[in-house]
Amino acid sequence: MILDEKCFSPKWTFFLEKNEVGTAVVSTQLGAENELFIVLGTATVLPDEHESKKGRIIVLRWTSSQKVIIILATINYSVIFSWKK
């Protein structure tokens, strides 16, 4: 959810799919211009499975003109984020 910085009212909301949960989130700068992106890793959790077999990597960017750019990648496993320096 993107909130208005003055009154905290919702400007935009992104919904996950049925049985999908967020497992990792990071805010990072990418590209030559160091633009800010939010990267979300998800897993699809089904009641009859012990481990998730499907997930998505979702990249969101909120521009100054209030447009949202979304990049989705479906993968064959759940996303667990690890950051090493």
Secondary structure, DSSP 8 states (H G I E B T S, - for coil): -EE-TTT--EEE-----TTEEEEEEEEEEETTTTEEEEEEEEEE--TT-SS---EEEEEEEE-TTS-EEEEEEEESS--------
